[in-house]
Amino acid sequence: MNKTSLLKISFSILLIIITHAAKTQNQWFTGINIPNQEKTIETDCPLYNVGDPELVIEYQHALGNCNSYAVDIAFTSDSTSFILLYLGKGGSYIAKYSDNGQELWMTFLAVNDSTEFDATQFITIGDNYYIAGYWGEIKMRNYGVIKVNNNGKQQWIKLLKTEVDKKYSEIKRVAIFYAEDNNFLFSTNINDTMYITKYDSTCNKLWDISSVDLNYQNESNYTLKAILTRTHYVIYIKETYWQLDFNGKILYTDTINGNWAWNLFPENTNIYACGYTEPNQWIRKYTQDFDLKKEYLQDVSLKQREISSAKTIEELADKSLLVFYDFYYDGTGMGDIHYNVQILHLDANLNCKSTINLYGAGSQIANKLLINKDGDYIIFGDGYYAPDNCNKLFLAKIRKWPLPVKSNETLPLFTLYPNPINTELNIAFKNKQTGMVNIYSPQGNLLYSKKLNNVNNAILSIDYLPSGLMLLEYINNDKRIIEKIIKN
């Protein structure tokens, strides 16, 4: 049997496998690269893409009905499964999933038969889930908490709006945060004044404080957020933070050195902040008393992208970090905005070790990343899902990572660009090469052939070739490499 026949058989098998996978798996993350990808990643930070053998995506599910949006995700108390909170048809839903991505139960969160509950966040207290949200017309909104048990049964809904609140007409944001001893903090933004209240697990109020009490005089159209450290709370609005004791007494206040902090993450004895000071995105490592230790910068003006916010920062056993975030880019240079998801691995000194690009055919918005007991990663978010032509949830599991850093010996012999191709395909070799390049159709027919002699780069003019998937074969004295290419 000649080489062409063998190639026809092997490629036909490959097509069957690819077709079967496409039919049986929802492909959120396809490995389609953004334009000018090489300009968006640090040159000294190894890059992993969907399709690399080191990157194993165990599953990637499309969940919910059309127009579903991710709100929150967290492990159950035994860490064997996780809880999803999302907005969908008719209101809000909470669902329990196993580690292998199977739905165990799903509950529609109800105020009554006719009123929609808009969930914003949830926490776990024991085996119960406390979901913050609001309901009612914009000018007459109520806010409160729904309690759901570990079997998915709604236990009660508590109205937290007080008589004093009723004089205000606009409730913009509500959020809930875990406090010590099975209590919780609940924050609201009412008429551009922010409030934070501490409740016990039966919604009895323990104390409250407002941005007026905090002498916060800057813009108020932001969410007040809170984190729990071992000895105190940290609450913050944009660039300003306050340390409170567990009774609500102000211990200290200051500003984070930078004009916008999106999120704070308490990890062991450190606090990590992510934010933006034009033109740089940054991640900063602080002690729990906010002494700055390290800083990681990304100059977005040079990278042609914007990080919208780190949605998760996890400190690993070796003190390195996983950062889960999304970024947006202009796909055409004419306002064609897309979002995609990345996972960044930083060492303990906040130097970049590696990056995973989870590029897809549409836009994906990151929500949160979880690490299971085996060290695998569960990622949750939403985005445009092409097969159904609407916005849906994505839930994916990535095998244990960080991956070993790629060495020069394991780098590919060449890179192809652009791919997909319009008229010309460029081949950039790692070193000078003499060999033969062949391009085959899906049926194994030879479409193009070119001999190379001691070159670092080759340009193939293939505008006359048909559109679609093809195989590129490179052969030299000791290697035979086959890559998939796509012609527009």
N, C-alpha and C positions, 0 to 999 in steps of 0.2 A: 504494500500500500504506500503511495507516495505522500510527500509532506502536505500537499494541498488537500488530499482526502482526509488525512488525519486531522488537519486543522478544521475542516468542515464538520467532522464528527464532534471534536472537542468543543467547538464554538456552538454547535447546535445544542449540546448538553448544557453549556453555560447559559444559553438563552432560555432553555426550559426551566433551569433553576431560578434565573432572574424573574421570569414571568410568573412562576409559582409563588416566589417570595412576594412579588408585587400584589398578587391576589390574596395572600393569606396574612399579610402584615401591613398595617397602616404606616406609610413611610413619611413621618414628619421630617426626619433628618436624613437628607439624601446625599449630602456631600457636595451640593452645588455651591460653588464659591462665589463670594461677592466680588464685584469689580475691584481692580487694583488691590487684590488681597495682600500682595507682598508689601504694600505700603502701610498696612494696618497692624502688623505684628512686629514686636521688637526683634531685630535680627539675631540677638543672642539668646532668644527664648524659643526652644524647640516647639514645633507646632504639630499637632495631631488633628487629622480630619476624619470625618465619617468615611469609612472604607479602608482606613489603615488597619492592618491585621492586629495591631496592639490595642485598638479601641473596640471593645466588644459591647454592643448595645443588645442587652438580653431581650428587651421588648420595648416597643414604643406605640402606645395605644391612643386612639382618638376616643374621647369620652364626652358624655353629655349630648344634649340636643343642639340644634343650630342656635347660634347666638348665646353660647355658654362662655363664662369668663371665670378664670381662677381667682379665688380669694385667699385661701390659706391651706396649709397641709401640716400635719404633725404626727409623730408616732403615738400609738397607744401606750399605756403605762408599762406594758410588758415588752414593748419594742418589736413585737412579732408582726404587726400590721400597722396601717396608718389611716388617718382620717383626712378626707378631702372636704373642703368647704368651697362652694362655687355658686355663682348666679346663673340661672338658666330660665327655661320657659316658665313664666308665671311667678317667679320669685327665687328663693334661695334653697339650696339643697346641702345636706351633709351626708357623707357616705363613708363606709369603711371598706378598705381594700386589703387583701393579703399581700405579702411581700412579692409574690409572683404576678401581681397585677390583676387579680380576680376580685370582682365586687362581692362583698359579703352581705351588706345591706345598704339601703339608701332611704333617707327620710326627707320629705318636703317640710320645710319650716313654716309653720302657720301661725298667724295672729288670730285669724278667724277665717270663715269660708270666703270672705270677699276682700280681705286686706292683705296686700303683699308685704312681706318682711324682707328688707334689704340688709343682708349680712355683710359685715365689714371685717370681722376677725373672730378667732376663737382661742380659748385656752383649755387645757386639761387639768382638772382637779380630781385626783383619785381616778375613778373609772367613769367620770362624767365629763361632759363637754359643755362649756359655757360660751354661747355665741352672742356677740354684740351686734346690734343693728338698729335700724329705725323703720318707721312705717307711717303711713298717712300722707296727706297732701303736703306739698312743700311748705306752705304757710302755716300748717297745723301739725307738723311732724311730732311724733312721739319717739322716744328711744328707750331701749332697755336690753334685757338679756333673756335668751332662751336656754333652758337646761335640757340636754339630751343624755340618756344613759348609754352604757356600752353596748346595749342591744338595739340601739337606734330609736328608742321610744322617747318622744318629747314629754318631759316631766312637767314643766311649767314655763310661763313667760312672765317676766317681772317688768313692770313699767317703772323706770327710774327717773322720769321727768317729774320735777317738783312743781309746786304751786308758783314758786318764784320764777321758774323757767318759762312759765306760760305767757309771760308778758313779751317774750322774745318771739320773733316771727320766723327766724331762719336757723335751722340746725344744719351745719355743713358736714361735720365729720364726727364719727364716734369710733372708739377703739377700746380694747380690753387688754390688760397685761397681768401676768401672774405676780402675786405678792407672796410674802412669807406666810407660813402656817395656814395654807389653803384659803387665803384671802385673795382679793384681786383689786387692781386699780382700773378705773373706768374714766376715759377722757372724752370730752365733748368740745366742739367749737360752736358756740352759740352767739350769733350776732357779733362775730369777730372777737369774742372774748373766749379764752380757753380755760376749761375747768378740768381738774382731776380729782376724783373721789375714791376713797378706799371703802370697800364693802367686804363683809364676810361672805361665806359660801351660800348663805340664805338671803343675801342682798340687804342686810341691815347696814346702814351707813355708819362708818367709823369716824371719818373726817373728810374734809374737802379743802381745796386750795385753788385759786384762780391765777391767771396771768396778771391780774391787777395786784393780787397779793405778792406776786413775784416781781413787781415793778417792771414788767416787760412792756416797753413803749414802742417797739418797732412794728413792722407789718404783722398783722394778726391772721392773715388768711392762710395759715398753715396748720398742720396737725401737731398737737402736743403728743410726744411719745415718751415712753418710760422703759427703763431696764432695771433689773434687780441685781445688785451685787451681793457679796456675802455680808456686808455691814450696813448698806444703805440703798436708797433708790437714786437713780440718776434720771431726771426728766429734762427734756430739751425741746427747743423750738428753733428750727433752722440753724442758727449759729451759736445760740446761747444755751448753757446747761446749768442745772441746779442740782446740788446734792441735798437730799432730804433724809432725815432719819425715819424710822418705821412709824413714827407718830405724826409725820408731816412737817416737822420743824426744819427750816432751812439751815443747812450746815455751811454751804459755800455756793457761790455762783461765779461764773466766768464765761468767756467766749472761747470757742474752739478757734484756733489760729487758721482762719480761712473763712470765706464769706458765705459758705453754704455747706452744711453737713446734712446729708440725706438720712443716713441710718447709723446707729450705734449697735455694736454687738458685744456683749460680755462673754469672754471666753477665759475660763480659769482665773488667773490673776491679772489678766489684761482686758482692756477695752479697745475695740477696733472701730474707727470711724471712717466712713467714706463720704466724699463730698467733691466740691468743684470750686476752684479758684481760677478764673480765666487766665490762660487757655488750658489749664491742667485739671484732669481728674486726679484725685489722690485717695490713697488709703493710708491711715495713720495708726500707729500702735502706741497706746497710752497705758500707763499704770492705772489702777482703779482710782487713784487720786488725780488723774489727768496730767501726769507728767509725760511729756512727749518723749517716746523712745526711738521710733523709726518712722520713715515715710517712704511710700512708693508712689511715683508720679507717672502719669501717662499724658503726653502732650497731644491732645486730640486735634489741635490745629494742624499737626503734621500727619496725623494718622487718618484723616478724612472720615472720622466717625465720632459718634457721641455715645459714651456709656450713660445709660439713663439712670442707673443706680445699682449698686451691689445689693442683691436681694438676700444673699446668705454669705456669711463668712464663718467658716468652721476651722478651729484650731485642732490640728492632728497631734498624735502622740509625740512626734518629733518636733513639735512647735511650729511646723510649717502650716500654711493656710490654704484652704480651698475657697475661692471666691466665685460665686455664681451670679451672673449678671446678663443683661441684654444690652444691645447697642443698636443704634439706628444709622442708616447710611442712605445716601441718595443713589439709587441704582442706575439712573440715567444722566444725572447732573442737571435734571430739569424738574426737581421736586418729587421724584418718584421714590418716596420714602419706604424703606423696608426695615424690619427689626429681625435680628438674629441673636442666638444664645451662645455664650461662651462660658467655659469653666477655666479659671486661672489658678495655677499653683505657684505660690510664693514661699520661699524659705523663711526661716525665723527672722532673718534680717530684711524681709520684704523684697528680696531679689527674685525676679521671675525665673522659675524653673521650667515650666512648660505650660502649654495652652491647648485646650480642646475646643475646636470649632464645631458647633452643631448646626451648620448651615442647612437650610431647607429651601423648598421651592417657594414657600410663602413667608409671611412674617410670623415670628414666634416671640412672645413676651414671657420673660422669666418670672416665676413666682417664688419658688423656694427649692432648696436642695436639702435632702436628708441623707444621712449615712447610716446604713443598717448594721446589725451586729457582725456581719461578715465583711464589712468594709466596702460594700457596694454602694452605689449612689442612686437615689430615687430623685428624679427631677420632675417638677410640676409647673405648668404654665398654660397659656392658651395662645391661639393665633388663627390665621386664615388657613382653613383646611380645604385644599383644592378638590378632592373627590366629592365633597358635599357642597362646595361653593359657599361656605359660611364659616363663622368663627366657632371653634370648638376647643375643648381642653386637650392638652397632651400630658401623658404620664409615661415616663420612660425610666428604665433601669440600666445603669452602666456598670459593668464589672469593675472590681476594685481598682482604684487609681489613687495616687499618682503613678504614672508609668515610668520606667527607667528612661533617663535622658538619652536621646538618640546621639550616638557617636558618629564621627565622620565615616567610620567603616560601615555603618548601617544606613547611611543616607542613600537615596536612590541614585543610580548611575546617571539619570537624566531627568529633567522636568519638561513637561509639555505645556505650552500656553499659546493662545487662549484655548480653553476647552470648556464649553462648546466653541466650534470653529466657524468662522464666516468664509474667508477666502484663503488665508495662509495659516499654517501651523508651524510654530517655532519649537525646535528641540535644543535645549541647553544642556550640554554634557558636563559632568563633574571634571573630566579631563579629556584630552584629545582622543578622538576615536576614529577607527577605520572599520567600516562594516557596511551592512545593508539594511535599509528601511523598507518595509513592505506594509501596505494597507489592504485589508481584506473586507469584503462585504459580510453581512450576517450569515450568508450561505457558504462562506469560505472561498468566494471567487476573488482572485487577485485584481485589485483596482489600481494600484499605484506601486511603483518601485523606484528606489533611488540609492545609488552607491555613494558612500561617504569615504573620504580619504583624509585622515589626519586633521579632523576639524573639532572645534569646541562648540560650534553652533551650526544648525542647519535650518533652512527655511523651505517648507514644502508648499508649493502653490497647488491647492486642491479645490479651487472654486468650482471646477467642473464636476466634482464628485457628487453623488446624490446625498440628500439630507438623511440624517438618522444615525443610528449606532453602527460603529465599525471597530475593527481591531487593528491596532498598529503593532507591527512586529519589528524588533531590532535584533540583528544577529551579528556577532563578531566571532573571533577565533575561539573564545571560551564561554560565551554567554548567549542566551536566547531569552529576550524579555518581551512580554506581550502586555499592552495597555489598552484599555477601552477609550475610545474617543467618540465625540458626538459632533456631527456637522449640522449647522443651522440651515 
